[in-house]
Amino acid sequence: MSSFVSPLIALASLNLFLSDVRDGLGPFLGVFLQQQQWTPAQIGLVMTLGGLAGMVATVPMGALVDHSRSKRAIVVIGSVTVIIASIAILMAPSFGIVTLAQSVNAIAAAALGPAVAGLTLGLVGASGFDHQLGRNEAFNHAGNIIAAVLAGVLGWWFGLPAVFALMAAMAVGSVLSVLAIDGSKIDHEAARGLEAGGETDKKAGAEGWRTLLTDKKLLVAGLTMGLFHLGNAAMLPLFGQAMVARGGGDPSALTATTVVIAQATMIPMALFAAYMASRSGYRLVLLLALGALPVRGLIAAAAFHWELPWGLVPVQVLDGVGAGLLGVATPGIVARILAGTGRFNAGLGIVMTAQGVGASLSTLLAGMVAQEAGYATAFLVLGAIAALAGVVYLIGGCPGGGPKIASAPPATAATAAA
């Protein structure tokens, strides 16, 4: 198959199909478990445990990708694992099975992200990374839209088991896509952040990890991304809760609308981020992403306070702006910071862990503020956290904001692009 398909076309297809697989059952899990007579507390607990497992696994999975020359196999194994775990939930929705399956899903997803980033860097090299990140994210968001629409239609016609079947089909598509990438076109040294033909950094073990964990630029990037997700993750569910509490419409229709609006906005934003980064670095891209969230918080607070149903549109458009830009900026900034170290994927894992911590605490913080001071105040607090993230990024020296990485692409990149 690989001889008939360009590796970059296969990579685009992989991002399209993998968008649904990485998230597992996502919001449908809660609905399914609720139908199985689970309590909200049980559902929340099992999701939290799965999230914690994913966070713990993110850095080790990134290190595994750095050291592995079987990145395609990691994608295949991860995709198959998600399907097996999801089928286990469908067949035996007991607390023990669901907890184990969700943890396995989260660990597999923690490997899939760095694996795709590593494959991308290994195919196009540092010089083509910014552009390809934009394409990856655009196809990823397109896949999310397609999966959301199909899941809604199939779920309506055939019930929730059809959602499991859809995810299985997407996983098969992701496996076929990654196998269509010719392994000989992947420069595995470039894939871990080394220049083409460069030598692997000899530091290993505790010394190597100490160097990585004390890199000021990487820590600033991690703190910035963590603060952004602390302010961003709860905004969508909180806004939906607020609108429904005010009688703002049907909950399922409202949720579907927010997903489609946000994901559709993320596609042009991802392409724009890649365009800007290839010319002037990620400084402006990241600041625009951080700036979108305070504005979003203000609009959400006003829409709730004055009962403005049209507020849904700008709130979700700005969600797409922030997430679309940041989806490209996160791996791009890490690639710049760790260029030449051979630890790109491990470093990306550290930043993704910081993001996960922020996202996990976001709903707790938003719920507490909303309960004590109201929804409008909660929106303002979440937006203010993003403003704080911007301050941290500027004080920290704007890591990743410089010009394009000056590195020749791997010898196979030209062939891959053909």
Kinemage of the C-alpha trace (Angstrom):
@kinemage 1
@onewidth
@group {chain A} dominant
@subgroup {mainchain}
@vectorlist {calphas} color= white
{ca met a 1} P 0.000 0.000 0.000
{ca ser a 2} L 2.788 2.382 0.878
{ca ser a 3} L 4.173 2.360 -2.656
{ca phe a 4} L 0.932 3.890 -3.989
{ca val a 5} L 0.263 6.487 -1.292
{ca ser a 6} L 2.371 9.524 -0.462
{ca pro a 7} L 3.520 9.378 3.182
{ca leu a 8} L 2.120 12.852 3.800
{ca ile a 9} L -1.269 11.889 2.385
{ca ala a 10} L -1.233 8.846 4.668
{ca leu a 11} L -0.246 11.119 7.582
{ca ala a 12} L -3.193 13.411 6.842
{ca ser a 13} L -5.506 10.393 6.723
{ca leu a 14} L -4.052 9.171 10.027
{ca asn a 15} L -4.849 12.472 11.741
{ca leu a 16} L -8.376 12.413 10.322
{ca phe a 17} L -9.170 8.928 11.637
{ca leu a 18} L -7.180 9.140 14.866
{ca ser a 19} L -9.073 12.216 16.052
{ca asp a 20} L -11.947 10.020 17.262
{ca val a 21} L -9.786 7.153 18.516
{ca arg a 22} L -7.560 9.176 20.872
{ca asp a 23} L -10.517 10.464 22.870
{ca gly a 24} L -12.052 7.010 23.306
{ca leu a 25} L -15.795 7.214 23.965
{ca gly a 26} L -15.466 10.806 25.152
{ca pro a 27} L -18.793 12.396 26.149
{ca phe a 28} L -20.703 9.263 25.122
{ca leu a 29} L -19.183 7.301 28.003
{ca gly a 30} L -21.094 9.281 30.604
{ca val a 31} L -24.365 8.851 28.705
{ca phe a 32} L -23.792 5.098 28.325
{ca leu a 33} L -22.942 4.589 31.985
{ca gln a 34} L -25.922 6.676 33.033
{ca gln a 35} L -28.116 4.276 31.066
{ca gln a 36} L -26.494 1.456 33.037
{ca gln a 37} L -27.803 3.052 36.260
{ca trp a 38} L -24.460 4.508 37.329
{ca thr a 39} L -24.598 7.496 39.674
{ca pro a 40} L -22.994 10.831 38.678
{ca ala a 41} L -20.406 10.330 41.429
{ca gln a 42} L -19.381 6.926 40.031
{ca ile a 43} L -19.130 8.315 36.499
{ca gly a 44} L -17.026 11.242 37.669
{ca leu a 45} L -14.733 8.990 39.680
{ca val a 46} L -14.009 6.552 36.856
{ca met a 47} L -13.301 9.414 34.431
{ca thr a 48} L -10.982 11.039 36.941
{ca leu a 49} L -9.078 7.793 37.526
{ca gly a 50} L -8.651 7.334 33.780
{ca gly a 51} L -7.424 10.902 33.414
{ca leu a 52} L -4.873 10.421 36.187
{ca ala a 53} L -3.556 7.255 34.526
{ca gly a 54} L -3.115 9.161 31.281
{ca met a 55} L -1.240 11.999 32.970
{ca val a 56} L 1.136 9.621 34.723
{ca ala a 57} L 1.839 7.813 31.445
{ca thr a 58} L 2.366 10.861 29.221
{ca val a 59} L 6.053 11.497 29.919
{ca pro a 60} L 7.107 7.806 29.847
{ca met a 61} L 5.206 7.337 26.576
{ca gly a 62} L 6.984 10.349 25.102
{ca ala a 63} L 10.345 8.889 26.132
{ca leu a 64} L 9.323 5.561 24.585
{ca val a 65} L 8.579 7.274 21.276
{ca asp a 66} L 11.960 9.044 21.389
{ca his a 67} L 13.827 5.760 21.772
{ca ser a 68} L 11.641 3.600 19.515
{ca arg a 69} L 12.170 3.002 15.814
{ca ser a 70} L 8.724 1.356 15.652
{ca lys a 71} L 6.535 4.446 15.830
{ca arg a 72} L 4.041 3.033 13.359
{ca ala a 73} L 3.663 -0.031 15.576
{ca ile a 74} L 2.964 2.221 18.575
{ca val a 75} L 0.068 3.801 16.661
{ca val a 76} L -1.280 0.403 15.623
{ca ile a 77} L -1.046 -1.045 19.136
{ca gly a 78} L -2.532 2.094 20.680
{ca ser a 79} L -5.478 2.135 18.267
{ca val a 80} L -6.247 -1.563 18.751
{ca thr a 81} L -5.943 -1.179 22.525
{ca val a 82} L -8.506 1.624 22.606
{ca ile a 83} L -10.986 -0.513 20.676
{ca ile a 84} L -10.513 -3.592 22.871
{ca ala a 85} L -10.905 -1.504 26.025
{ca ser a 86} L -14.026 0.216 24.665
{ca ile a 87} L -15.599 -3.116 23.689
{ca ala a 88} L -14.895 -4.335 27.226
{ca ile a 89} L -16.867 -1.354 28.570
{ca leu a 90} L -19.768 -2.179 26.242
{ca met a 91} L -19.807 -5.885 27.149
{ca ala a 92} L -19.159 -5.658 30.900
{ca pro a 93} L -19.914 -2.189 32.321
{ca ser a 94} L -18.965 -3.005 35.912
{ca phe a 95} L -17.004 -0.493 37.981
{ca gly a 96} L -13.799 -2.561 37.960
{ca ile a 97} L -13.859 -3.273 34.210
{ca val a 98} L -14.733 0.298 33.256
{ca thr a 99} L -12.041 1.737 35.530
{ca leu a 100} L -9.409 -0.583 34.079
{ca ala a 101} L -10.565 0.024 30.512
{ca gln a 102} L -10.581 3.812 30.926
{ca ser a 103} L -7.080 3.708 32.409
{ca val a 104} L -5.837 1.574 29.527
{ca asn a 105} L -7.525 3.943 27.055
{ca ala a 106} L -5.824 6.946 28.640
{ca ile a 107} L -2.392 5.298 28.596
{ca ala a 108} L -2.812 4.337 24.933
{ca ala a 109} L -3.883 7.890 24.077
{ca ala a 110} L -0.805 9.191 25.915
{ca ala a 111} L 1.345 7.225 23.468
{ca leu a 112} L -0.598 8.168 20.328
{ca gly a 113} L -0.017 11.932 20.608
{ca pro a 114} L 3.800 11.807 20.797
{ca ala a 115} L 3.892 9.002 18.207
{ca val a 116} L 2.090 11.138 15.622
{ca ala a 117} L 4.276 14.152 16.463
{ca gly a 118} L 7.388 12.002 16.122
{ca leu a 119} L 6.235 10.549 12.803
{ca thr a 120} L 5.561 14.055 11.526
{ca leu a 121} L 8.975 15.376 12.513
{ca gly a 122} L 10.634 12.263 11.118
{ca leu a 123} L 8.905 12.648 7.743
{ca val a 124} L 9.287 16.362 7.091
{ca gly a 125} L 12.208 17.380 9.334
{ca ala a 126} L 12.508 20.566 11.369
{ca ser a 127} L 12.231 22.805 8.312
{ca gly a 128} L 8.815 21.476 7.337
{ca phe a 129} L 7.459 20.860 10.824
{ca asp a 130} L 5.523 24.121 11.287
{ca his a 131} L 3.636 23.739 8.006
{ca gln a 132} L 2.831 20.073 8.591
{ca leu a 133} L 1.600 20.734 12.142
{ca gly a 134} L -1.061 23.012 10.676
{ca arg a 135} L -2.154 20.330 8.218
{ca asn a 136} L -2.208 17.694 10.955
{ca glu a 137} L -4.417 19.798 13.201
{ca ala a 138} L -6.738 20.788 10.344
{ca phe a 139} L -7.366 17.135 9.460
{ca asn a 140} L -7.691 16.275 13.152
{ca his a 141} L -10.450 18.840 13.671
{ca ala a 142} L -12.168 17.804 10.445
{ca gly a 143} L -12.168 14.247 11.762
{ca asn a 144} L -13.727 15.420 15.015
{ca ile a 145} L -16.556 17.122 13.115
{ca ile a 146} L -17.201 14.077 10.935
{ca ala a 147} L -17.118 11.735 13.946
{ca ala a 148} L -19.444 13.979 15.992
{ca val a 149} L -22.006 14.199 13.192
{ca leu a 150} L -21.865 10.486 12.404
{ca ala a 151} L -22.027 9.545 16.087
{ca gly a 152} L -25.084 11.738 16.550
{ca val a 153} L -26.870 10.303 13.512
{ca leu a 154} L -25.942 6.678 14.150
{ca gly a 155} L -26.683 6.991 17.850
{ca trp a 156} L -30.116 8.410 17.033
{ca trp a 157} L -30.901 5.610 14.574
{ca phe a 158} L -29.318 2.589 16.234
{ca gly a 159} L -28.528 3.569 19.822
{ca leu a 160} L -25.223 3.968 21.643
{ca pro a 161} L -23.716 0.630 20.470
{ca ala a 162} L -23.465 2.248 17.024
{ca val a 163} L -21.049 4.798 18.516
{ca phe a 164} L -18.771 1.918 19.542
{ca ala a 165} L -18.929 0.557 15.990
{ca leu a 166} L -18.070 3.982 14.554
{ca met a 167} L -15.021 4.287 16.778
{ca ala a 168} L -13.902 0.801 15.767
{ca ala a 169} L -14.204 1.786 12.103
{ca met a 170} L -12.167 4.948 12.730
{ca ala a 171} L -9.520 2.846 14.466
{ca val a 172} L -9.303 0.522 11.457
{ca gly a 173} L -8.875 3.594 9.269
{ca ser a 174} L -6.062 4.891 11.477
{ca val a 175} L -4.278 1.513 11.381
{ca leu a 176} L -4.502 1.317 7.573
{ca ser a 177} L -3.321 4.930 7.301
{ca val a 178} L -0.227 4.488 9.463
{ca leu a 179} L 0.677 1.247 7.683
{ca ala a 180} L 0.506 3.165 4.407
{ca ile a 181} L 3.445 5.295 5.584
{ca asp a 182} L 6.631 3.809 4.161
{ca gly a 183} L 8.880 3.151 7.160
{ca ser a 184} L 11.996 3.859 5.110
{ca lys a 185} L 10.850 7.488 4.703
{ca ile a 186} L 11.000 8.139 8.468
{ca asp a 187} L 14.218 9.669 9.824
{ca his a 188} L 14.101 8.405 13.411
{ca glu a 189} L 16.869 10.719 14.601
{ca ala a 190} L 15.032 13.757 13.261
{ca ala a 191} L 11.841 12.346 14.807
{ca arg a 192} L 13.302 12.778 18.292
{ca gly a 193} L 14.552 16.306 17.671
{ca leu a 194} L 18.058 15.696 16.321
{ca glu a 195} L 19.331 17.247 13.137
{ca ala a 196} L 19.562 14.956 10.145
{ca gly a 197} L 22.639 12.812 10.602
{ca gly a 198} L 23.197 14.145 14.128
{ca glu a 199} L 24.322 12.063 17.069
{ca thr a 200} L 22.048 11.209 19.951
{ca asp a 201} L 22.683 13.122 23.163
{ca lys a 202} L 24.686 10.691 25.320
{ca lys a 203} L 23.212 11.905 28.605
{ca ala a 204} L 20.847 9.338 30.006
{ca gly a 205} L 19.176 8.235 33.200
{ca ala a 206} L 18.849 10.655 36.101
{ca glu a 207} L 21.271 13.176 34.618
{ca gly a 208} L 19.375 13.370 31.340
{ca trp a 209} L 16.013 13.750 33.035
{ca arg a 210} L 17.434 16.359 35.428
{ca thr a 211} L 18.606 18.406 32.452
{ca leu a 212} L 15.189 18.152 30.831
{ca leu a 213} L 13.263 19.017 33.979
{ca thr a 214} L 15.426 22.057 34.740
{ca asp a 215} L 15.224 23.578 31.262
{ca lys a 216} L 13.816 27.044 32.036
{ca lys a 217} L 12.254 27.526 28.608
{ca leu a 218} L 10.518 24.144 28.746
{ca leu a 219} L 9.225 24.858 32.255
{ca val a 220} L 7.887 28.250 31.169
{ca ala a 221} L 6.138 26.612 28.219
{ca gly a 222} L 4.672 23.921 30.481
{ca leu a 223} L 3.451 26.442 33.061
{ca thr a 224} L 1.941 28.628 30.336
{ca met a 225} L 0.076 25.726 28.730
{ca gly a 226} L -1.027 24.416 32.127
{ca leu a 227} L -2.499 27.800 33.090
{ca phe a 228} L -4.245 28.106 29.728
{ca his a 229} L -5.961 24.752 30.183
{ca leu a 230} L -6.797 25.607 33.796
{ca gly a 231} L -8.822 28.516 32.421
{ca asn a 232} L -10.040 26.870 29.220
{ca ala a 233} L -11.081 23.284 29.982
{ca ala a 234} L -14.138 24.131 32.092
{ca met a 235} L -15.404 26.969 29.903
{ca leu a 236} L -17.433 24.839 27.459
{ca pro a 237} L -19.156 22.531 29.976
{ca leu a 238} L -19.774 25.444 32.350
{ca phe a 239} L -21.309 27.580 29.604
{ca gly a 240} L -23.542 24.684 28.562
{ca gln a 241} L -24.658 24.185 32.161
{ca ala a 242} L -25.335 27.896 32.545
{ca met a 243} L -27.439 28.131 29.385
{ca val a 244} L -29.448 25.031 30.239
{ca ala a 245} L -29.956 26.365 33.789
{ca arg a 246} L -31.418 29.503 32.241
{ca gly a 247} L -33.627 27.434 29.919
{ca gly a 248} L -31.434 28.214 26.933
{ca gly a 249} L -32.436 25.200 24.829
{ca asp a 250} L -32.249 21.468 24.444
{ca pro a 251} L -29.107 20.119 26.174
{ca ser a 252} L -28.159 17.615 23.440
{ca ala a 253} L -28.701 20.089 20.603
{ca leu a 254} L -26.773 22.750 22.503
{ca thr a 255} L -23.825 20.412 23.085
{ca ala a 256} L -23.738 19.296 19.441
{ca thr a 257} L -23.832 22.911 18.272
{ca thr a 258} L -20.951 23.940 20.509
{ca val a 259} L -18.793 21.055 19.247
{ca val a 260} L -19.404 21.796 15.564
{ca ile a 261} L -18.859 25.569 15.875
{ca ala a 262} L -15.627 25.171 17.838
{ca gln a 263} L -14.143 22.419 15.653
{ca ala a 264} L -15.035 24.215 12.417
{ca thr a 265} L -13.239 27.337 13.665
{ca met a 266} L -10.164 25.342 14.656
{ca ile a 267} L -9.452 24.239 11.079
{ca pro a 268} L -8.591 27.695 9.624
{ca met a 269} L -6.940 28.679 12.895
{ca ala a 270} L -4.582 25.689 12.713
{ca leu a 271} L -3.584 26.591 9.161
{ca phe a 272} L -3.128 30.243 10.160
{ca ala a 273} L -0.948 29.240 13.116
{ca ala a 274} L 1.311 27.198 10.836
{ca tyr a 275} L 1.546 30.111 8.392
{ca met a 276} L 2.506 32.586 11.116
{ca ala a 277} L 4.944 30.234 12.835
{ca ser a 278} L 6.885 29.495 9.661
{ca arg a 279} L 7.534 33.213 9.248
{ca ser a 280} L 7.931 34.707 12.705
{ca gly a 281} L 7.803 31.895 15.258
{ca tyr a 282} L 5.140 31.093 17.811
{ca arg a 283} L 5.185 34.202 20.006
{ca leu a 284} L 2.241 35.943 18.319
{ca val a 285} L 0.403 32.661 17.776
{ca leu a 286} L 0.503 31.810 21.473
{ca leu a 287} L -0.370 35.324 22.623
{ca leu a 288} L -3.409 35.360 20.318
{ca ala a 289} L -4.509 32.003 21.748
{ca leu a 290} L -4.095 33.262 25.313
{ca gly a 291} L -5.843 36.538 24.497
{ca ala a 292} L -8.892 34.799 23.054
{ca leu a 293} L -9.820 33.220 26.402
{ca pro a 294} L -10.279 36.411 28.501
{ca val a 295} L -12.465 37.869 25.732
{ca arg a 296} L -14.407 34.601 25.642
{ca gly a 297} L -14.907 34.780 29.403
{ca leu a 298} L -16.242 38.332 29.190
{ca ile a 299} L -18.714 37.416 26.433
{ca ala a 300} L -19.845 34.287 28.293
{ca ala a 301} L -20.412 36.291 31.480
{ca ala a 302} L -22.389 38.953 29.595
{ca ala a 303} L -24.415 36.361 27.658
{ca phe a 304} L -25.398 34.640 30.891
{ca his a 305} L -26.070 37.815 32.866
{ca trp a 306} L -28.275 39.416 30.195
{ca glu a 307} L -29.701 36.113 28.917
{ca leu a 308} L -28.342 36.465 25.388
{ca pro a 309} L -28.752 33.125 23.553
{ca trp a 310} L -26.682 34.355 20.597
{ca gly a 311} L -23.682 34.480 22.959
{ca leu a 312} L -23.107 30.799 22.173
{ca val a 313} L -21.671 31.635 18.752
{ca pro a 314} L -18.858 34.049 19.706
{ca val a 315} L -18.030 32.021 22.813
{ca gln a 316} L -17.472 28.890 20.746
{ca val a 317} L -15.784 30.689 17.867
{ca leu a 318} L -13.239 32.025 20.359
{ca asp a 319} L -12.879 28.520 21.775
{ca gly a 320} L -11.943 27.408 18.277
{ca val a 321} L -9.486 30.285 17.951
{ca gly a 322} L -7.666 29.448 21.177
{ca ala a 323} L -7.617 25.676 20.798
{ca gly a 324} L -6.847 25.793 17.074
{ca leu a 325} L -3.829 28.032 17.564
{ca leu a 326} L -2.574 26.196 20.636
{ca gly a 327} L -2.853 22.773 19.003
{ca val a 328} L -0.166 23.826 16.547
{ca ala a 329} L 1.847 25.995 18.931
{ca thr a 330} L 2.365 23.379 21.657
{ca pro a 331} L 4.447 20.810 19.711
{ca gly a 332} L 6.008 23.585 17.632
{ca ile a 333} L 7.326 25.465 20.666
{ca val a 334} L 8.653 22.275 22.256
{ca ala a 335} L 10.422 21.363 19.011
{ca arg a 336} L 12.185 24.740 19.000
{ca ile a 337} L 13.149 24.558 22.665
{ca leu a 338} L 14.561 21.017 22.432
{ca ala a 339} L 16.018 21.147 18.925
{ca gly a 340} L 19.165 19.018 18.796
{ca thr a 341} L 18.639 17.307 22.172
{ca gly a 342} L 17.007 14.092 20.963
{ca arg a 343} L 14.322 14.455 23.656
{ca phe a 344} L 11.523 16.142 21.719
{ca asn a 345} L 8.801 13.617 22.515
{ca ala a 346} L 9.766 13.284 26.189
{ca gly a 347} L 9.700 17.090 26.490
{ca leu a 348} L 6.352 17.201 24.717
{ca gly a 349} L 5.133 14.665 27.263
{ca ile a 350} L 6.148 16.991 30.111
{ca val a 351} L 4.225 19.907 28.600
{ca met a 352} L 1.207 17.694 27.881
{ca thr a 353} L 1.259 16.537 31.499
{ca ala a 354} L 1.144 20.163 32.646
{ca gln a 355} L -1.807 20.679 30.315
{ca gly a 356} L -3.545 17.644 31.795
{ca val a 357} L -3.062 18.882 35.348
{ca gly a 358} L -4.515 22.273 34.416
{ca ala a 359} L -7.484 20.728 32.638
{ca ser a 360} L -8.192 18.367 35.539
{ca leu a 361} L -8.244 21.202 38.077
{ca ser a 362} L -10.251 23.506 35.806
{ca thr a 363} L -13.647 21.903 36.361
{ca leu a 364} L -13.083 21.770 40.119
{ca leu a 365} L -12.133 25.448 40.253
{ca ala a 366} L -14.984 26.538 37.969
{ca gly a 367} L -17.542 24.542 39.935
{ca met a 368} L -16.429 26.006 43.248
{ca val a 369} L -16.499 29.589 41.957
{ca ala a 370} L -19.856 29.103 40.221
{ca gln a 371} L -21.366 27.672 43.385
{ca glu a 372} L -20.066 30.439 45.647
{ca ala a 373} L -20.212 33.482 43.339
{ca gly a 374} L -22.330 32.522 40.325
{ca tyr a 375} L -21.704 31.493 36.726
{ca ala a 376} L -20.803 34.969 35.461
{ca thr a 377} L -18.036 35.340 38.037
{ca ala a 378} L -16.726 31.876 37.179
{ca phe a 379} L -16.397 32.851 33.499
{ca leu a 380} L -14.440 35.978 34.461
{ca val a 381} L -12.116 34.009 36.742
{ca leu a 382} L -11.384 31.454 34.031
{ca gly a 383} L -10.596 34.231 31.562
{ca ala a 384} L -8.318 35.982 34.066
{ca ile a 385} L -6.262 32.787 34.437
{ca ala a 386} L -5.459 32.904 30.709
{ca ala a 387} L -4.338 36.507 31.111
{ca leu a 388} L -2.010 35.316 33.885
{ca ala a 389} L -0.660 32.675 31.500
{ca gly a 390} L 0.196 35.447 29.051
{ca val a 391} L 2.109 37.314 31.738
{ca val a 392} L 4.056 34.157 32.632
{ca tyr a 393} L 4.936 33.593 28.976
{ca leu a 394} L 6.142 37.166 28.456
{ca ile a 395} L 8.164 37.273 31.698
{ca gly a 396} L 9.665 33.884 30.864
{ca gly a 397} L 11.151 35.179 27.632
{ca cys a 398} L 8.566 33.884 25.128
{ca pro a 399} L 10.187 30.476 24.440
{ca gly a 400} L 9.631 29.192 20.926
{ca gly a 401} L 9.003 32.637 19.558
{ca gly a 402} L 12.085 32.857 17.386
{ca pro a 403} L 12.480 32.249 13.668
{ca lys a 404} L 12.083 28.895 11.976
{ca ile a 405} L 14.445 26.184 13.192
{ca ala a 406} L 17.569 26.315 11.068
{ca ser a 407} L 17.985 22.702 10.212
{ca ala a 408} L 18.114 20.770 6.998
{ca pro a 409} L 15.253 18.341 6.511
{ca pro a 410} L 15.954 14.635 6.571
{ca ala a 411} L 17.091 13.158 3.328
{ca thr a 412} L 13.742 11.437 2.945
{ca ala a 413} L 11.596 14.529 3.382
{ca ala a 414} L 11.631 15.519 -0.245
{ca thr a 415} L 10.607 12.032 -1.249
{ca ala a 416} L 7.883 12.008 1.396
{ca ala a 417} L 6.375 15.204 0.073
{ca ala a 418} L 6.255 13.909 -3.467
